[in-house]
Amino acid sequence: MNAEASVIRTQPLPGDFAIWIFIFAELTVFGVLFAAYAFARSAHADLFNAAQLGLNRVYGLANTLILVTSSYFVVRATQSIKAGRSTACGHWLVGALGLGGCFLAVKLAEFHQDLAQGISLSANLFDMFYLSLTFFHFMHVVMGMAILAVVAHKAYAGRYSVADHTGVETGASYWHMVDLVWIILFALVYVIH
Amino acid sequence: MKYQSQAVAKPYFIAALALFVGQIVFGLIAGLQYLYGTFLFPELPFDVAHMSHTNLLIVWLLMAFMGAAYFIVPEEAQTELYSPKLALVTFWVFLTAGALTIAAYLFVPYAHLAAITGNAALPTMGRGYLEQPLPIKIGIVLVALSLLFNVTMTLIKGRKTSINLILVGSLWGLALLFLPAFYFPQDTVKASFGWWWIVHGWVEGDWELILGALLGFILIKMTGVDREIVEKWIYIIVAMTLVSGLVGIGHHYYYTGAPSYWIWLGSIFSALEPLPFMLLIAFSFKMLLARRREHPNKAAMLWALGTPIMAFLGAGLWGFMITLAPAQYYMHGTNFTAAHGHLAFFGAYAMVSLAIISYAMPLLRGRIANSDAAQRWEMAGFWIMVLSMLGIALALTGAGIVTVVLQRAAADPMPFMQVQDKERVFFWLRELAGVGFFVGLLVYLRSFFISGEYEYAGEMKRALAA
């Protein structure tokens, strides 16, 4: 084992430990939802395959790219604060917030189209899962944005430094979770046939 | 006690415990009526005993929560209560209203009570837990408004800690969630929804936040762990409660008349409701391990650590057992529900009330902790009550299994009353455990009458000798 590997291995989790407990709990929640989806799909594979065609994958793909890019912005924000550049950190976070806003706008447009097409909670089991999962995730994006907004505000106020930037890492960790869940959700609900 | 005005919590706590005794007496009577249907009939029919049992539960818990608020809010806000006088007046109004209600249940036939209290003008009576006559319901709202005014004004003029914000916020939620009590339309679906939101909005949502705030306060005080660490945990627990609870309370919507997608949404999210309780256990024990001092009030610590475990068992585990739609199809309304109700109400809300009373009462009586002897009685009471309540829950679970096997899932379902006969052994076990619980309660109450305070010197000597 070389020295670098041992350094990486002994490094603690980035951000506040409490956020990892929360991330663990959140992933459990989504895990249960995905398991329920899989359970329902196995019993109604034909229905799920047919109903899935009603979704607009372009919206889904666009939102995937938006969230992945926003995660990159958050990474740059973390790197900036580690280099002591508070203002740059704030700018990157505002960029990520902007992309979060784009995600919400695209998702709302998609929901609007869904409703027009007759997709509803009562329409069929697939639509119920699709709407519940994506709306539940939508609320998580809103919450992640609230966290990033607080972190950005503090970054501009100069409350973080090279030595103390746990808050930035905490916000970033949560945002990455929101992104990660979407990637799984996109593959599971929009793509896998 | 840091602020004089915190003393108003004392009558609330004493009244809460007195009403608790009343609740258990009616519980024992109702339990016996399961075995001997005509016991005390017609003077005290089962429905009146049952109604008194559940109404007293709600009233004593509200008493305890109010006492807790009057004790905690000034201390957290670092200022005297806005109006101690108002708090005392409110106490007497609430106690009188509560006592009048129970007396009315006992001495006036329910239909007559409804007629003379204006139920025809605005029908509100008759639903479980919400049997109170209209004037009493209005009184409850006024009492709640008085409490909210008092604690909110205190909060505004003082320090705004997270514990205080969550506590006062959830007390507002408690009051707002009571308002559907005035909505009792002819349409049974809508009426059920109104009822559901009150009781389940409380126990699966709002009250969990109160529980988190009370436990957080007790653990900050007793362990000396940094406030920021406790607050972080409390925020996570609050967030998980809302994530699981808001949709999770939909686990009976389908059976109430809502669209079928609620079978899925209700099942999934209510299955997640044990999560915040697991977090509460992790939180409490982490704080215990990280403690910076040994608080002399060991009994309060025992209550504080017992609460999340029993809440997890009662609300989490027993709740999960009956919440998934396929299970609920067979189990709903059987004694499984009663087992869950008993263990959850006691484990979560009764125990956290007893925890804050255990922590605050010695301080209100002018000492940091009770004498060692008093604490031994209190802790004996804790164990007898906890084990007895587990006995009650297990006995009722047994009765629930019998109903499911012989009636709900049987190819040739046995009639209800015959099934009840087959369950006699479990009803006896429940009654015996109930007597055990009552003994535990008396042992617990005995601890309040042992004078003297905790002596550091004596304890130190004993510890060194050992």
Interface residues (C-beta under 8 A of the other chain):
Chain A: D16 A18 I21 F22 A25 E26 T28 V29 V32 L33 A36 A40 L121 S122 L125 M128 F129 S132
Chain B: I229 K232 W233 I236 A239 M240 V243 S244 P259 S260 Y261 W264 L265 S267 I268 A271 L272 L275 L279 A282
